[in-house]
Amino acid sequence: MANAVARHEQSALTEILSIARAALRAAVNAPTDDASLDAAGDALVAIARVVETEARHD
């Protein structure tokens, strides 16, 4: 079953992890502390949207 389609929960988790990785990368490379916090805040908003969408599908 290597070609089995991932469950929706798995794809949501993958998306959340991707958002978190990108945010950490952006925060580390940000020129200022404020820019780092902005990157983290933007990621939290994006993750909240994913979770909200997931909750609506249940």
Secondary structure, 3 states (H helix, E strand, C coil): CCCCCCCHHHHHHHHHHHHHHHHHHHHHHCCCHHHHHHHHHHHHHHHHHHHHHHHHHC
